[in-house]
């Protein structure tokens, strides 16, 4: 309840803020009505289940979420996943998967994994959302054009079937759908109607048109689903078996991951629009509670809805009151106006989803990445997009993230440098010790960058280029921020190989974190405590002492040699003068 606490502390529950939040909540509730029904039908369940989901999830997230402005409910991003689960496991399977996903989201929140969105690359997010948009768009052709049943299980099979059926489109259905699409788009550009939701205008106008003229063979909610029950849903725990639960673990994780990404993206958008700051971990907990509750009241998976959250902010919403009012408005509509929903044509809901798909596709952002982003990001975008459309969303996201991770690791590995330090490179340290040159028996290697599994080849290759073994080899770790298990193993193998060739290895400059890992891995014991130094100058000083040349003696010797050289030069000049 962090969002409510923050809103209360900010004084947003005062009387002066009530009206603006009630107005915003009412508008969002009206906007949510057609969307909730459309998303429910597209997900393979009844339209009233979408309304139940919007009511329960909207209320739960407003109370328990981490963003004071978030509006939750069924969303377009879930359609592809939920429709597949419904087709394979039935509505009860979808509700069980939703319940499990809720507990997963709660666990993610308590585990402080709210920053998960930061680890999903932008090309992956844009790629799979654009892919979902294409699937939604094509998937609505059947109801938009009034076509017969579509054959095929995969996207390309359904698309081919739809193209073959297009010549047999239903004229009245198509005309109503095109008119609906026109109303959804044009409403925002008509003076005086800019604040009236386009989907609501289309829903009312097309429903009245169908109710008056009663066009034949136009599918409506009444003919397809028998209408919408009047009243609130009853509490009921979905029945399940343990084998069913095990088989639904994968779909549940998919719902949870997609819900986490969508809700946190929506919260970030809300912060950008309003200047607020959400608690990502609490937001996951709130979304988890919502997804635990919705299937208990006949609903299905829900998450933060970007479009409805933005509508809330644009209309003055600034506290969780707006989200609570949004749920209350849907309850009132469900109780009082449910019988009127029988005449709602399915084609108007398809037209609304056409616009939703267009907005989801983010064409401008997609085009920008295609034209201006690095080539690797373009590849990641296209791979994720095409896999989403032609294979599976889970496969698409997994492979997209894997490719992005491998690309990142390759770039990180290429940034790691292992180089030989010449005397000129360490002039300051040598001068401090009273010398200008490293002893010929000493070789210094400097490692710069994270020493992880992708960079070990760099060290192996650099040491392999050393044709003559030195007597002493210093490995400088001053610029190594961290080291992983593979780096530790490689370092151990390199040191062991050098010691077998009678090369004495010294190490210097490791930070505290790297030093702890070196000690735990036994590498400090391998080189010997006496050959592990916190600073590079200490290592050089140790070598000078090991060569029986003390620093002070070296300075005295250098001064003596300089004085002797000067004496003999003067004596030689005097002798030459006498000869002349």
C-alpha positions in Angstrom: 0.0 0.0 0.0 3.0 2.3 -0.6 1.2 4.3 -3.3 -1.7 5.0 -1.0 0.7 6.0 1.8 2.7 8.3 -0.5 -0.5 9.9 -1.8 -1.8 10.4 1.7 1.5 12.0 2.8 1.4 14.3 -0.2 -2.0 15.5 0.7 -3.7 14.0 -2.4 -6.6 12.6 -0.4 -7.8 16.1 0.6 -11.2 17.3 -0.5 -9.8 19.6 -3.2 -8.4 16.6 -5.1 -11.5 14.4 -5.0 -13.3 15.9 -8.0 -10.4 15.7 -10.4 -9.8 12.0 -9.5 -13.5 11.2 -9.7 -13.7 12.7 -13.1 -10.5 11.0 -14.3 -11.6 7.6 -12.9 -15.1 7.9 -14.5 -13.5 8.6 -17.9 -11.0 5.7 -17.6 -13.8 3.4 -16.5 -15.8 4.3 -19.6 -12.7 3.8 -21.8 -12.0 0.5 -20.1 -15.4 -1.0 -20.9 -15.1 -1.7 -24.6 -11.4 -2.6 -24.3 -12.1 -5.1 -21.5 -14.7 -6.9 -23.6 -12.6 -6.8 -26.7 -9.5 -8.2 -25.0 -11.6 -10.9 -23.3 -13.2 -12.1 -26.6 -9.8 -12.0 -28.3 -8.3 -14.1 -25.5 -10.9 -16.8 -26.0 -13.2 -16.1 -23.0 -16.5 -14.4 -22.4 -16.8 -10.5 -22.6 -18.1 -10.2 -19.0 -14.9 -11.9 -17.8 -12.9 -9.0 -19.2 -15.1 -6.6 -17.2 -14.6 -8.7 -14.0 -10.9 -8.6 -14.6 -10.8 -4.8 -15.0 -12.9 -4.3 -11.8 -10.8 -6.6 -9.6 -7.4 -5.9 -11.0 -8.0 -2.1 -11.1 -9.1 -2.1 -7.5 -6.3 -4.3 -6.2 -3.5 -2.5 -8.0 -4.7 0.9 -6.9 -4.7 -0.2 -3.3 -1.6 -2.5 -3.2 0.5 -1.3 -6.1 3.6 0.9 -6.2 2.4 3.6 -8.5 -0.4 6.0 -7.4 -1.5 6.5 -11.1 -1.5 3.0 -12.4 -4.7 1.6 -14.0 -4.7 -2.2 -14.3 -6.8 -4.6 -16.3 -6.7 -6.9 -19.4 -4.3 -5.6 -22.1 -3.6 -6.3 -25.7 -0.1 -7.6 -24.9 -1.6 -10.6 -23.2 -4.0 -11.6 -26.0 -1.6 -13.9 -27.9 -0.4 -15.7 -24.8 -3.9 -16.0 -23.2 -5.6 -17.1 -26.4 -3.0 -19.9 -26.8 -3.5 -21.1 -23.1 -7.3 -21.0 -23.5 -7.1 -23.0 -26.7 -4.9 -25.7 -25.1 -6.0 -25.8 -21.5 -9.5 -24.3 -21.5 -10.8 -21.3 -19.4 -10.1 -23.2 -16.2 -6.5 -23.7 -17.2 -6.2 -20.0 -18.0 -7.5 -19.1 -14.6 -5.1 -21.5 -12.8 -2.2 -20.2 -14.8 -3.2 -16.7 -13.8 -3.4 -17.6 -10.2 0.1 -19.2 -10.3 1.4 -16.1 -12.2 0.1 -13.9 -9.4 2.1 -15.8 -6.7 5.2 -15.6 -9.0 4.8 -11.9 -9.3 4.5 -11.5 -5.5 7.6 -13.6 -5.0 9.5 -11.4 -7.6 8.4 -8.3 -5.7 9.5 -9.7 -2.3 12.8 -10.8 -3.9 13.4 -7.1 -4.9 13.5 -7.9 -8.6 11.5 -4.9 -9.6 14.4 -3.6 -11.7 13.8 -6.5 -14.1 12.7 -4.2 -16.9 16.2 -2.7 -17.0 17.6 -6.0 -18.2 15.2 -6.3 -21.2 16.9 -4.5 -24.2 14.7 -2.0 -26.0 14.9 -3.8 -29.4 13.5 -6.9 -27.7 10.6 -5.0 -26.2 9.8 -3.1 -29.4 10.2 -6.3 -31.4 7.8 -8.5 -29.4 5.2 -5.7 -28.9 5.2 -5.0 -32.7 4.9 -8.7 -33.3 1.9 -9.0 -30.9 0.3 -6.0 -32.7 0.5 -7.8 -36.1 -1.0 -11.0 -34.6 -3.8 -9.0 -33.0 -4.5 -7.1 -36.2 -4.6 -10.2 -38.4 -6.5 -12.1 -35.7 -9.4 -9.6 -35.8 -10.0 -9.9 -39.6 -12.6 -12.7 -39.0 -15.0 -10.5 -36.9 -14.1 -7.3 -38.8 -15.1 -8.7 -42.2 -17.6 -11.2 -40.9 -15.8 -14.2 -42.3 -16.4 -17.9 -41.7 -14.4 -20.0 -39.4 -10.6 -19.7 -40.0 -8.6 -22.8 -40.4 -5.0 -23.4 -39.2 -3.1 -23.4 -35.9 -0.1 -21.3 -36.7 0.0 -17.6 -37.8 0.9 -18.2 -41.4 -1.8 -20.9 -41.8 -4.4 -18.6 -40.4 -3.2 -15.7 -42.5 -3.5 -17.8 -45.7 -6.9 -19.0 -44.7 -8.1 -15.4 -44.1 -6.8 -14.3 -47.5 -8.7 -17.1 -49.1 -11.9 -16.1 -47.2 -11.6 -12.4 -47.8 -13.6 -12.4 -51.1 -16.6 -13.8 -49.1 -16.7 -10.9 -46.6 -20.1 -10.0 -45.1 -21.1 -6.6 -46.5 -23.1 -5.3 -43.5 -20.5 -6.4 -41.0 -17.6 -4.9 -43.0 -19.5 -1.6 -43.4 -20.2 -1.3 -39.7 -16.6 -2.2 -38.9 -15.2 0.5 -41.3 -17.7 3.0 -39.8 -16.5 2.0 -36.3 -12.9 2.4 -37.2 -13.7 5.9 -38.6 -15.5 6.9 -35.4 -12.6 5.7 -33.2 -10.1 7.7 -35.1 -12.0 10.8 -36.0 -13.6 11.5 -32.6 -10.4 13.0 -31.1 -10.3 15.5 -34.0 -13.9 16.8 -33.7 -14.2 20.0 -31.7 -16.1 19.4 -28.5 -15.5 15.6 -28.6 -11.8 15.6 -28.0 -12.2 14.4 -24.4 -14.8 11.8 -25.3 -13.2 8.4 -25.8 -13.4 7.3 -29.4 -14.0 3.6 -28.6 -17.0 4.6 -26.5 -18.5 6.8 -29.3 -18.0 3.9 -31.8 -19.5 1.4 -29.3 -22.7 3.5 -28.7 -23.3 4.6 -32.3 -22.7 1.1 -33.9 -24.7 -0.7 -31.2 -27.7 1.7 -31.7 -27.4 1.3 -35.5 -27.5 -2.5 -35.1 -30.3 -2.3 -32.6 -32.4 -0.2 -34.9 -31.8 -1.8 -38.3 -31.1 -5.4 -37.1 -28.8 -6.3 -40.0 -28.9 -10.0 -40.7 -26.0 -12.3 -39.9 -24.1 -9.5 -38.0 -22.6 -11.3 -35.0 -23.2 -9.6 -31.7 -22.4 -10.3 -28.1 -26.0 -11.6 -27.7 -25.8 -14.1 -30.6 -22.2 -15.2 -29.9 -22.2 -15.3 -26.1 -25.9 -15.0 -25.0 -25.3 -11.5 -23.6 -23.7 -10.3 -20.4 -25.0 -11.5 -17.0 -26.4 -8.7 -14.9 -24.7 -8.4 -11.5 -21.4 -9.1 -9.8 -19.4 -12.3 -10.2 -19.4 -14.9 -7.4 -16.3 -16.0 -5.5 -15.2 -19.4 -6.7 -11.8 -21.2 -6.4 -10.9 -22.9 -9.7 -10.7 -26.7 -9.4 -7.4 -28.2 -10.3 -5.2 -31.3 -10.2 -1.5 -31.4 -9.5 -0.6 -32.8 -13.0 -2.5 -29.8 -14.4 -0.6 -27.4 -12.2 2.8 -28.9 -13.3 1.8 -28.6 -17.0 0.8 -24.9 -16.4 4.1 -23.8 -14.8 5.5 -22.7 -18.1 2.4 -20.6 -19.1 2.3 -19.2 -15.6 5.9 -17.9 -15.8 5.1 -16.5 -19.2 2.1 -14.5 -17.9 4.2 -13.4 -14.9 7.2 -12.2 -17.0 5.0 -10.4 -19.5 2.9 -8.9 -16.8 6.0 -7.6 -15.0 7.4 -6.0 -18.1 4.1 -4.4 -19.1 3.2 -3.1 -15.7 6.7 -1.7 -15.0 6.8 -0.1 -18.4 3.4 1.5 -17.7 4.7 2.8 -14.3 7.7 4.3 -16.0 5.5 6.1 -18.6 3.3 7.4 -15.7 6.4 8.7 -13.9 7.5 10.5 -17.1 4.1 12.1 -17.6 3.5 13.2 -14.0 6.9 13.6 -12.5 6.2 11.0 -9.8 8.3 8.0 -8.8 7.0 4.5 -8.4 8.2 1.6 -6.3 8.9 -1.2 -8.7 9.0 -4.0 -6.2 5.7 -3.0 -4.6 4.2 -2.6 -8.1 5.1 -6.3 -8.7 3.5 -7.3 -5.4 0.3 -5.3 -6.3 0.1 -6.9 -9.7 0.6 -10.3 -8.1 -2.2 -9.7 -5.7 -4.4 -8.6 -8.6 -3.7 -11.8 -10.6 -4.4 -14.0 -7.5 -7.8 -12.3 -7.0 -9.1 -12.0 -10.5 -9.4 -15.7 -11.3 -11.2 -16.2 -8.0 -14.0 -13.9 -9.3 -14.2 -15.3 -12.9 -11.5 -13.1 -14.4 -8.1 -13.8 -16.0 -4.6 -12.3 -16.3 -4.2 -8.5 -15.9 -1.4 -6.0 -15.8 -0.8 -2.2 -15.9 -2.4 -0.7 -19.0 -0.3 2.1 -20.5 -3.2 3.6 -22.5 -5.6 3.7 -19.6 -2.9 5.0 -17.2 -2.0 7.8 -19.6 -5.8 8.6 -20.0 -6.0 8.8 -16.2 -3.1 11.3 -16.0 -4.3 13.4 -19.0 -7.7 13.9 -17.3 -6.3 15.0 -14.0 -5.9 11.8 -12.0 -3.2 12.1 -9.4 -4.0 9.5 -6.7 -5.2 5.9 -6.3 -8.7 7.3 -5.9 -9.0 7.5 -9.7 -8.2 3.8 -10.1 -10.8 2.9 -7.4 -13.4 5.1 -9.1 -12.6 3.4 -12.4 -13.5 0.0 -10.9 -16.7 1.5 -9.3 -17.8 2.9 -12.6 -17.5 -0.6 -14.2 -19.5 -2.1 -11.4 -22.3 0.4 -12.0 -22.3 -0.3 -15.7 -22.3 -4.0 -15.2 -25.2 -3.9 -12.7 -27.4 -1.4 -14.5 -26.6 -1.6 -18.2 -25.5 -5.2 -18.8 -28.7 -6.2 -20.7 -28.0 -3.5 -23.3 -24.8 -5.2 -24.3 -26.5 -7.9 -26.3 -26.7 -5.7 -29.4 -23.0 -4.8 -29.4 -21.6 -6.1 -32.7 -18.3 -7.9 -32.5 -17.1 -6.0 -35.5 -17.0 -2.7 -33.4 -14.8 -4.4 -30.9 -12.5 -5.6 -33.7 -12.3 -2.1 -35.0 -11.2 -0.9 -31.6 -8.6 -3.6 -31.5 -7.3 -2.5 -34.9 -6.5 0.9 -33.3 -5.0 -0.8 -30.2 -2.8 -2.9 -32.5 -1.6 0.2 -34.4 -0.7 2.0 -31.1 1.1 -1.1 -29.8 3.1 -1.4 -33.0 5.0 1.8 -32.3 5.7 2.2 -35.9 7.8 5.4 -35.4 10.0 3.7 -32.7 10.3 0.6 -34.8 11.4 2.6 -37.9 13.8 4.7 -35.8 15.6 1.6 -34.6 15.7 0.1 -38.1 17.2 3.3 -39.6 19.4 4.7 -36.9 20.3 2.0 -34.4 23.5 -0.1 -34.6 23.3 -3.1 -36.9 23.3 -5.6 -34.0 20.2 -3.9 -32.5 18.4 -4.1 -35.9 19.1 -7.8 -36.0 17.8 -8.3 -32.5 14.7 -6.3 -33.3 13.9 -8.3 -36.5 14.6 -11.7 -35.0 12.3 -10.9 -32.0 9.6 -9.5 -34.3 9.5 -12.4 -36.7 9.8 -15.1 -34.0 6.9 -13.5 -32.2 4.8 -13.5 -35.3 5.7 -16.9 -36.8 6.8 -18.9 -33.8 6.0 -18.1 -30.2 6.3 -15.0 -27.9 8.2 -16.9 -25.2 10.7 -18.2 -27.8 11.0 -14.7 -29.3 11.8 -13.0 -26.0 14.2 -15.7 -24.8 16.2 -15.7 -28.1 16.1 -11.9 -28.4 17.5 -11.6 -24.9 20.1 -14.3 -25.5 21.3 -12.7 -28.7 21.4 -9.3 -27.0 23.3 -10.8 -24.0 25.8 -12.5 -26.3 26.4 -9.3 -28.2 26.9 -7.4 -25.0 29.4 -10.0 -23.7 31.3 -9.9 -27.0 31.6 -6.2 -26.7 32.6 -6.4 -23.1 35.2 -9.1 -23.9 36.7 -6.9 -26.7 37.0 -4.0 -24.3 39.2 -6.0 -21.9 42.9 -5.3 -22.5 45.9 -7.4 -21.3 49.1 -5.5 -22.2 52.8 -5.6 -21.4 53.9 -2.5 -19.4 57.1 -1.0 -20.6 59.4 1.0 -18.3 58.0 4.2 -19.9 54.4 3.2 -19.0 55.3 2.9 -15.3 57.8 5.7 -15.2 56.3 7.4 -12.1 56.4 4.2 -10.0 60.0 3.4 -11.0 61.1 7.0 -10.3 59.6 6.7 -6.8 61.7 3.7 -6.2 64.9 5.4 -7.5 65.3 3.7 -10.8 64.4 4.4 -14.4 64.2 0.9 -15.9 62.7 -2.5 -15.0 65.2 -5.2 -14.4 65.6 -7.4 -17.5 64.4 -10.4 -15.5 61.0 -8.8 -14.8 57.9 -8.6 -17.0 54.7 -6.7 -16.1 51.2 -7.5 -17.5 48.4 -5.1 -16.8 44.8 -6.3 -17.0 42.2 -3.6 -17.7 38.4 -4.4 -17.6 36.2 -7.0 -16.1 38.0 -10.4 -16.0 35.1 -12.7 -16.8 34.6 -15.8 -18.9 34.4 -13.9 -22.1 37.7 -12.2 -21.6 40.0 -15.1 -20.5 41.1 -15.7 -24.1 42.6 -12.3 -24.1 44.9 -13.1 -21.2 45.8 -16.6 -22.6 46.6 -15.1 -26.0 48.7 -12.3 -24.5 50.8 -14.6 -22.4 51.2 -17.0 -25.3 52.9 -14.2 -27.2 55.7 -14.1 -24.6 58.4 -16.1 -26.4 61.0 -15.8 -23.6 60.1 -16.6 -20.0 61.1 -13.9 -17.6 62.4 -14.8 -14.1 59.6 -12.7 -12.5 56.1 -11.8 -13.9 53.9 -9.2 -12.2 50.1 -9.3 -13.0 48.6 -5.9 -12.2 44.9 -6.1 -11.4 44.4 -2.5 -10.4 41.8 -1.9 -13.2 39.8 -5.1 -12.8 36.4 -4.2 -11.3 35.3 -7.9 -10.8 36.3 -11.4 -11.7 34.1 -14.5 -12.2 34.7 -18.2 -11.7 36.0 -18.8 -15.2 38.4 -15.9 -14.8 39.6 -17.4 -11.5 40.1 -20.8 -13.1 42.0 -19.4 -16.1 44.2 -17.3 -13.8 45.0 -20.4 -11.7 45.9 -22.4 -14.8 48.1 -19.6 -16.2 49.9 -19.2 -12.9 50.4 -23.0 -12.5 51.8 -23.2 -16.0 54.2 -20.3 -15.4 55.4 -21.8 -12.1 56.2 -25.1 -13.8 58.5 -23.1 -16.1 60.2 -21.7 -13.0 58.6 -18.2 -13.4 57.9 -16.5 -10.1 54.4 -14.8 -10.3 53.5 -11.7 -8.3 50.1 -10.1 -8.2 49.3 -6.5 -7.2 46.5 -3.9 -7.1 43.4 -6.0 -6.7 40.4 -4.3 -5.1 38.9 -5.7 -1.9 36.1 -7.6 -3.8 38.5 -9.2 -6.2 41.0 -9.9 -3.4 38.4 -11.8 -1.5 37.5 -14.0 -4.5 41.2 -14.7 -5.2 41.7 -15.7 -1.6 38.6 -17.9 -1.6 39.7 -19.6 -4.8 43.1 -20.3 -3.4 45.0 -18.2 -5.9 46.7 -16.1 -3.3 48.0 -19.3 -1.6 49.1 -20.5 -5.0 51.4 -17.5 -5.7 52.2 -17.2 -2.0 51.2 -14.5 0.5 54.7 -12.9 0.1 54.1 -12.4 -3.6 50.6 -10.7 -3.3 50.7 -7.0 -2.9 48.1 -4.2 -2.5 50.2 -1.8 -4.6 52.4 -2.1 -7.6 55.3 -0.2 -6.1 55.4 -2.7 -3.3 55.8 -5.5 -5.8 58.7 -3.7 -7.6 60.3 -2.9 -4.3 60.1 -6.6 -3.3 61.8 -7.5 -6.6 64.6 -5.0 -6.1 65.3 -6.4 -2.7 65.2 -10.0 -4.0 67.9 -8.9 -6.5 70.0 -7.7 -3.5 69.9 -4.1 -4.7 68.3 -1.9 -2.0 66.7 1.3 -3.0 69.1 3.5 -1.1 72.1 1.6 -2.4 70.8 2.0 -5.9 70.5 5.8 -5.5 74.0 6.0 -4.0 75.4 3.9 -6.8 73.7 6.1 -9.4 75.1 9.3 -7.8 78.6 7.8 -7.5 78.6 6.7 -11.2 77.4 10.2 -12.3 80.1 11.9 -10.2 82.8 9.5 -11.5 81.7 10.1 -15.1 81.9 13.8 -14.6 85.4 13.6 -12.9 86.9 11.5 -15.8 85.3 13.9 -18.4 86.9 16.9 -16.7 90.3 15.1 -16.3 90.2 14.2 -20.0 89.5 17.8 -21.0 92.4 19.2 -18.9 94.8 16.6 -20.4 93.8 17.6 -23.9 94.4 21.3 -23.0 97.9 20.6 -21.8 98.7 18.7 -25.0 97.6 21.7 -27.0 
